[in-house]
Amino acid sequence: MQKLFLYLNTIRHLKPVQIRYRIYYALRKKIRKITGYKLKEKTFNGKITKAKLIPGIVNPVSYLGNNEFEFLNQKHSFKRKINWDFDGFGKLWTYNLNYFEYLHQDKFEKEEGVNLIYNFINSFRNNSTGKEPFPTSLRINNWIKFLLQNNIEDQKIIDNLYTQAYILYDNLEYHLMGNHLLENGFSLLYAGIYFDDSKLISKGEEVLLVQLEEQILDDGAHFELSPMYHQLMFYRLLDVLNLALNSKYQNQSILDLLRQKAGLMYSWLENITFSNGDIPLFNDSSPDIAPSTGELLNYAKILNVVDNSKQLGESGYRKFKSGRFELILDIGKIGPDYIPGHGHNDMFSFILYIDNNPVIVDTGTTVYGGNFERRYLERSTASHNSVQVEDYEQAEIWSDFRVARRSYPKVVLEKENKLIVEYLHFSKKYKHRREFYIEENKIEIEDIISPILKSVSHFHFDDKINPVLTGDKIDFEYGTIEFTNGEAQITDYYLSKGFNKRAKSIKAIVSFVTLLKTIITLTK
């Protein structure tokens, strides 16, 4: 019964289109299996678009030569033949293998790229992971960029690429929505422009018209509320804009839409990024996955994208800069109701930088699948700088990407140096009210839990910070943290340094009942 309620409380948030497509794709798969369906590869008989792309962003090195790859801090060498369906490190690693982003790493040889593409094509029929719509979307764009930049017109490659575009057309991820469907739309438009194919262009435009309006919020954030995914979606948008502006593509309304949304995303990314270039690792975010904010903003400027200069708002993030510190708060919901799979229990959490250095941080993300215990821990309330009330979680996370019941935040008061927020737990068992007061070199936080329940507030320090607890006071390199009405302890935790990469660090846990006052004071 418990599992049934989890399913029901998850499904009730889905859009009807997601349910329809889950049923449709499941039935189609069974029918094709029964009828012995075989993929028909296409031949492209037209003329490809010749476009001189503006140089974009150089990707990090992930192909090491001689069939050796490194993704997500895990390295593997294929001795004789590349297994494009390799499952030794989980699906995300295999996805990265099939993305072909390494075609754009620094000083990548044209001949090496062509050899890898041919290797992929020769294994295409048996590569089930590679034909999934998400890696197909990214690979289409990466191949086209590589072919255009190197003036390659190889019929075998072009035919396979054309086949992939129509496989994608036939498998759009309406059952998932979110960044997956947005990636599909970008890729269809990209392929449509390259092949001058009106069917692909029309479907790509149809998807983007709807999804860009929904997924890019009024303040410019990508609606899944992960700064890392925002960077990735912004990157893809800029690449599509690059090709559209440097080809014969003439749909002015779509060009205007791409420019407008790029300007909004530019503004949000600039606002959310710390002065030293770091992004806050809220929700599913991890270092070294997406291009940096600096790289993206420079790329946008080259494409003449104009910053729309919006303040942080609808996304539920707020930033305070005062004296020597920067403070970013998460006062938003876990994510879109119908796709909260990249959200964490981090409501009312905060990240603090002092003198451009991380001090109190988010623990980040190191895994997606294959280790649910760690995945659950990293998404839990206790892994964020917020308050856990007894053993309640802010939202009912029960699978790698599934959420059943969830709580919703409310802004009670918002002023220049004062913010009061609260949420009623989805069980209605308690209410958490958190108040922030900002001064030049001081931050005061007041937590109020009602009714009277035992609670724990968490403070995660960066691994370069060495906090020392004395009574109810913590001394650290830049100042002190004092607690009133709470009992503090120091313990260890693991901080994400990237996927599959962690460092041991220190956190403070403060037990209290009903009321806790926290004062962070910077030394002068």
C-alpha positions in Angstrom: 0.0 0.0 0.0 2.8 2.4 0.8 4.4 1.8 -2.7 1.0 2.3 -4.3 0.5 5.6 -2.6 4.0 6.7 -3.7 3.1 5.9 -7.3 -0.3 7.6 -7.0 1.2 10.8 -5.4 3.8 10.9 -8.2 1.5 10.2 -11.1 -1.1 12.8 -10.1 1.4 15.5 -10.8 2.2 14.4 -14.3 0.8 16.1 -17.4 -1.7 14.0 -19.5 0.7 14.1 -22.4 3.4 12.4 -20.3 1.0 9.5 -19.4 -0.3 9.2 -23.0 3.2 8.9 -24.4 4.4 6.5 -21.8 1.5 4.2 -22.8 2.0 4.8 -26.5 5.7 4.1 -26.5 5.3 1.0 -24.4 2.6 -0.4 -26.7 4.6 0.5 -29.8 7.7 -1.3 -28.5 5.7 -4.5 -27.9 4.0 -4.3 -31.3 7.3 -3.8 -33.1 8.8 -6.7 -31.2 6.0 -9.0 -32.2 6.0 -7.9 -35.9 9.8 -8.0 -36.2 10.2 -4.3 -36.9 13.6 -3.4 -38.4 15.1 0.1 -38.6 15.1 1.4 -42.1 18.2 3.6 -42.7 17.7 6.7 -44.8 19.6 8.1 -47.7 20.0 11.8 -48.0 19.7 13.0 -51.7 19.6 16.8 -51.1 22.3 19.4 -50.5 23.5 20.1 -47.0 23.6 23.6 -45.8 27.1 25.1 -45.8 27.5 27.5 -42.9 30.6 29.1 -41.4 30.0 28.8 -37.7 31.4 31.3 -35.2 33.9 29.4 -33.1 32.1 28.2 -29.9 33.3 26.7 -26.6 36.2 24.2 -26.5 35.1 21.1 -24.6 37.2 19.5 -21.8 39.4 16.6 -22.8 37.5 13.3 -22.5 38.9 11.3 -25.4 42.5 10.3 -24.5 43.4 8.5 -27.8 43.6 4.8 -28.6 40.0 4.2 -27.8 40.4 5.5 -24.2 37.8 7.7 -22.7 37.2 9.5 -19.4 33.8 10.8 -18.3 32.5 11.7 -14.9 36.0 11.1 -13.4 35.9 7.4 -14.5 38.3 6.2 -17.2 38.0 3.2 -19.5 40.0 1.8 -22.4 38.4 -0.3 -25.1 41.2 -2.6 -26.1 40.1 -3.6 -29.6 36.7 -2.3 -30.5 34.6 0.4 -28.8 31.5 -0.9 -27.2 29.1 1.9 -27.6 26.6 0.1 -25.3 29.2 -0.3 -22.5 27.5 -0.5 -19.1 30.4 -0.8 -16.7 29.9 2.6 -15.2 26.2 3.1 -15.5 24.0 4.8 -18.1 25.2 8.4 -17.7 28.8 7.3 -18.6 27.5 5.5 -21.7 25.4 8.5 -22.6 28.5 10.7 -22.5 30.3 8.2 -24.7 27.5 8.5 -27.3 27.3 12.4 -27.1 30.5 12.8 -29.1 31.3 16.1 -27.3 35.0 15.1 -27.4 34.9 16.1 -31.1 35.3 19.7 -29.9 38.1 19.3 -27.4 41.2 21.3 -28.0 43.4 20.3 -31.0 41.2 17.3 -31.9 42.4 15.8 -35.2 39.9 15.7 -38.1 41.0 12.2 -39.1 40.5 10.9 -35.5 37.0 12.3 -35.4 36.1 10.7 -38.7 37.4 7.4 -37.5 35.4 7.5 -34.3 32.2 8.5 -36.3 32.8 5.5 -38.7 33.3 3.2 -35.7 30.0 4.4 -34.3 28.2 3.9 -37.6 29.5 0.4 -38.0 28.0 -0.5 -34.7 24.9 1.5 -35.1 22.3 -1.2 -35.5 23.3 -3.0 -32.2 23.7 0.2 -30.2 20.5 0.5 -28.2 21.7 3.2 -25.8 23.1 5.3 -28.7 19.7 5.4 -30.4 17.9 6.7 -27.4 16.5 10.2 -28.1 18.6 12.1 -25.5 22.1 11.0 -26.6 20.9 11.2 -30.2 19.9 14.8 -29.7 23.3 15.8 -28.4 25.2 13.7 -30.9 23.4 15.2 -33.9 24.5 18.7 -32.9 28.0 17.6 -32.2 28.4 15.8 -35.5 27.0 18.7 -37.5 29.3 21.2 -35.8 32.3 18.9 -36.4 31.3 18.4 -40.1 30.8 22.1 -40.7 33.9 23.2 -38.9 36.1 20.7 -40.9 34.3 21.0 -44.3 33.5 17.3 -44.3 30.9 16.0 -46.9 31.0 12.3 -46.4 27.9 10.5 -47.8 28.1 7.6 -45.3 28.2 9.9 -42.4 25.5 12.2 -43.8 23.2 9.3 -44.5 23.6 8.0 -40.9 23.1 11.4 -39.5 19.9 11.9 -41.5 18.7 8.5 -40.2 19.4 9.6 -36.6 17.4 12.8 -37.1 14.4 10.9 -38.2 14.8 8.4 -35.3 14.7 11.4 -33.0 11.7 12.8 -34.9 9.9 9.5 -34.2 10.8 9.3 -30.5 10.4 12.8 -29.0 10.5 12.6 -25.2 7.0 13.8 -24.4 6.9 11.2 -21.7 9.6 13.0 -19.8 9.3 16.6 -20.9 11.7 19.2 -19.3 15.3 19.5 -20.5 15.0 16.3 -22.5 12.2 17.6 -24.8 14.0 20.9 -25.0 17.2 19.2 -26.2 15.1 17.3 -28.8 13.7 20.5 -30.1 17.1 22.2 -30.4 18.4 19.1 -32.2 15.5 18.9 -34.7 15.9 22.5 -35.7 19.7 22.1 -35.9 19.4 19.1 -38.2 16.6 20.7 -40.1 18.7 23.7 -41.0 21.7 21.5 -41.9 19.7 19.3 -44.2 17.3 22.1 -45.3 14.5 19.7 -44.4 11.2 21.5 -43.8 9.7 18.6 -41.9 12.5 18.6 -39.3 12.5 22.4 -39.1 8.8 22.6 -38.6 8.8 20.0 -35.8 11.8 21.7 -34.1 10.1 25.0 -34.3 6.9 23.6 -32.9 8.7 22.1 -29.9 10.8 25.2 -29.2 7.9 27.6 -29.4 6.1 25.8 -26.6 9.0 24.6 -24.5 11.1 27.8 -24.5 8.1 29.8 -23.3 7.4 27.3 -20.5 10.9 26.3 -19.5 12.6 29.7 -19.4 11.0 31.6 -16.4 10.4 35.3 -16.2 13.7 35.9 -14.4 15.6 33.9 -17.0 16.1 30.6 -15.1 15.6 27.2 -16.6 12.6 25.9 -14.8 14.2 22.7 -13.4 16.1 25.1 -11.1 19.6 23.6 -11.4 22.3 26.2 -12.2 24.2 23.4 -14.0 21.3 22.5 -16.3 20.7 26.2 -16.9 24.3 26.4 -18.2 23.8 23.3 -20.4 20.5 24.6 -21.9 22.0 28.0 -22.5 24.9 26.4 -24.3 22.6 24.5 -26.6 20.5 27.6 -27.3 23.6 29.6 -28.2 24.7 26.8 -30.6 21.4 26.7 -32.4 21.4 30.5 -32.6 24.9 30.3 -34.1 23.8 28.0 -36.9 20.6 29.9 -37.5 22.4 33.2 -37.9 25.1 31.8 -40.2 22.8 29.9 -42.6 19.9 30.7 -44.9 17.4 30.1 -42.1 14.9 32.9 -42.3 12.1 32.4 -39.8 12.4 35.8 -38.0 9.9 35.0 -35.3 11.9 32.0 -34.2 15.2 33.9 -34.4 13.6 36.6 -32.2 12.4 34.0 -29.7 15.9 32.5 -29.5 17.5 35.9 -29.0 15.0 36.9 -26.3 15.3 33.7 -24.3 19.1 33.8 -24.7 19.1 37.3 -23.3 17.0 36.2 -20.3 19.2 33.2 -19.6 22.3 35.4 -19.9 20.9 37.7 -17.2 19.9 34.9 -14.8 23.3 33.1 -15.1 25.2 36.4 -14.5 23.0 37.1 -11.4 23.3 33.6 -9.9 27.1 33.3 -10.4 29.4 34.2 -7.6 32.0 36.9 -8.3 34.8 34.3 -8.6 32.9 32.5 -11.4 31.4 29.6 -9.4 27.8 28.6 -9.6 25.8 27.5 -6.5 25.4 23.8 -6.6 21.7 23.8 -5.8 19.6 20.8 -6.8 21.3 18.4 -9.4 24.5 20.4 -10.0 28.1 19.3 -10.1 31.4 20.9 -11.1 33.0 20.4 -14.5 29.9 19.2 -16.3 28.7 22.3 -18.1 30.7 25.2 -19.7 31.6 27.9 -17.2 29.6 31.1 -16.8 32.5 33.1 -18.2 32.8 30.9 -21.3 29.0 31.1 -21.9 28.7 34.8 -21.5 31.7 35.4 -23.8 30.1 33.1 -26.4 26.8 35.0 -26.1 28.5 38.4 -26.6 30.1 37.1 -29.8 26.6 36.2 -31.0 25.4 39.7 -30.0 23.1 38.4 -27.4 21.8 41.3 -25.2 21.6 40.9 -21.4 17.9 41.5 -20.5 18.9 42.5 -17.0 16.2 40.8 -15.0 16.4 40.5 -11.2 16.2 37.0 -9.5 12.5 36.3 -8.9 10.3 33.5 -10.1 13.1 30.9 -9.9 13.1 31.2 -6.1 16.7 32.2 -5.7 17.9 35.4 -4.1 21.4 36.9 -3.8 22.7 39.3 -1.2 26.0 41.1 -1.5 27.2 43.0 1.5 30.7 44.0 2.4 33.0 41.0 1.9 30.4 38.3 1.5 27.9 36.9 -1.1 24.9 35.0 0.1 22.6 33.0 -2.2 19.3 31.6 -0.8 17.1 28.9 -2.2 13.5 29.9 -1.3 11.9 28.1 -4.3 10.0 24.8 -4.7 11.7 21.5 -5.5 11.0 22.0 -9.3 8.2 21.8 -11.8 5.5 19.7 -10.4 5.5 17.3 -13.4 9.3 16.9 -13.6 11.0 17.4 -10.2 13.5 14.6 -10.8 16.6 17.0 -10.6 15.3 18.7 -7.4 16.6 18.3 -3.9 15.2 18.8 -0.4 17.0 22.2 -0.2 14.2 24.6 0.5 15.5 27.6 2.5 19.1 26.4 2.2 21.9 29.0 1.6 25.4 29.2 0.3 27.9 31.7 1.7 31.1 33.0 0.0 33.5 35.4 1.8 36.3 37.3 0.1 35.4 35.3 -3.1 36.0 31.9 -1.3 33.4 29.2 -0.5 32.7 28.9 3.2 29.2 27.4 3.7 28.4 25.3 0.7 25.9 22.9 -0.9 27.1 19.3 -0.8 26.5 18.9 -4.5 25.8 15.8 -6.6 28.1 12.8 -7.3 25.7 10.1 -8.6 22.5 9.7 -10.6 21.9 6.0 -10.7 23.4 2.8 -9.4 23.8 3.9 -5.8 20.4 5.0 -4.5 21.6 5.2 -0.9 24.0 8.0 -1.8 21.6 9.5 -4.3 18.9 9.7 -1.6 21.4 11.2 0.9 22.6 13.9 -1.5 19.0 14.9 -2.1 18.0 14.9 1.5 17.3 17.8 3.8 20.2 16.9 6.0 22.6 17.4 3.1 21.6 21.0 2.7 22.0 24.1 4.9 18.4 24.0 6.1 16.4 22.4 9.0 15.3 18.9 9.3 12.3 18.5 11.6 12.3 15.1 13.4 12.6 12.5 10.6 10.4 14.4 8.1 11.7 15.3 4.6 10.5 18.4 2.8 9.5 16.3 -0.2 8.9 12.5 -0.6 11.8 11.4 -2.7 11.6 7.7 -3.3 13.6 6.9 -6.4 16.6 8.3 -8.4 14.3 10.8 -10.1 10.9 10.4 -8.5 9.1 12.6 -6.0 5.7 12.0 -4.5 4.2 14.5 -2.1 6.1 17.8 -1.7 5.9 21.0 0.4 5.6 24.5 -1.1 7.3 27.7 0.0 5.8 31.0 0.7 7.5 34.4 0.8 6.1 36.3 3.9 8.2 39.4 3.7 10.9 40.6 1.3 13.0 43.8 1.7 16.4 44.9 0.7 18.1 43.4 3.8 15.4 41.2 5.2 13.7 38.1 4.0 11.1 35.9 5.7 9.9 32.6 4.2 7.9 29.7 5.5 6.4 26.4 4.3 3.7 24.1 5.7 4.9 20.4 5.5 2.9 18.3 3.0 1.7 16.2 6.0 0.5 19.3 7.8 2.4 18.1 10.8 4.6 21.3 11.1 5.4 24.7 9.7 9.0 26.0 9.2 9.6 29.7 9.2 13.1 31.0 8.4 14.0 34.7 8.7 17.2 36.2 7.2 18.6 39.6 8.3 21.5 41.0 6.4 24.0 43.6 7.6 27.4 44.7 6.2 29.4 42.0 8.0 26.7 40.0 9.7 24.0 37.5 8.8 21.3 36.6 11.3 19.1 33.6 10.7 16.1 32.7 12.9 14.3 29.4 12.6 10.9 28.8 14.1 9.2 25.4 14.1 5.6 25.0 15.1 4.2 23.1 16.9 7.0 22.1 19.4 9.1 19.5 17.7 12.8 18.4 17.8 14.7 19.8 14.9 18.3 19.9 13.5 19.8 22.7 11.5 22.7 21.9 9.2 25.8 23.9 8.2 28.1 22.4 5.6 31.6 23.9 5.4 33.9 23.8 2.3 36.7 21.4 2.6 39.2 24.2 2.8 37.5 25.7 5.9 38.6 24.5 9.4 35.8 25.3 11.9 36.5 24.9 15.6 33.5 24.5 18.0 33.7 25.9 21.5 30.4 25.7 23.4 27.8 27.3 21.2 30.2 29.2 19.1 32.2 28.2 16.0 35.3 30.0 15.0 36.5 29.7 11.4 38.9 31.5 9.1 36.7 34.5 8.4 34.7 35.0 11.6 32.4 33.2 14.0 29.0 31.5 14.1 27.0 31.7 17.3 23.9 29.7 18.2 21.2 30.6 20.7 18.8 28.0 22.0 20.6 25.2 20.2 23.2 22.5 21.0 25.9 22.3 18.4 28.1 19.4 17.3 30.8 19.0 14.6 30.9 16.0 12.4 32.2 14.8 9.0 30.4 14.7 5.6 31.4 14.2 2.0 31.5 17.2 -0.4 31.0 16.7 -4.1 34.0 17.5 -6.2 32.3 16.2 -9.4 30.5 13.1 -10.4 32.0 10.1 -8.6 34.5 12.3 -6.8 34.1 13.4 -3.1 36.2 15.0 -0.4 35.8 14.7 3.3 34.8 17.9 5.0 33.2 19.2 8.2 29.6 20.2 9.0 27.9 21.6 12.1 24.6 20.1 13.3 22.6 22.1 15.8 19.8 20.5 17.7 17.0 22.7 19.0 13.3 22.8 19.9 11.0 25.4 18.3 13.4 28.3 18.0 17.0 28.7 16.9 18.9 31.9 16.4 22.1 31.8 14.3 24.5 34.8 13.9 27.3 34.7 11.4 29.8 37.5 12.1 32.8 38.4 9.9 36.0 39.4 11.6 37.3 42.8 10.4 
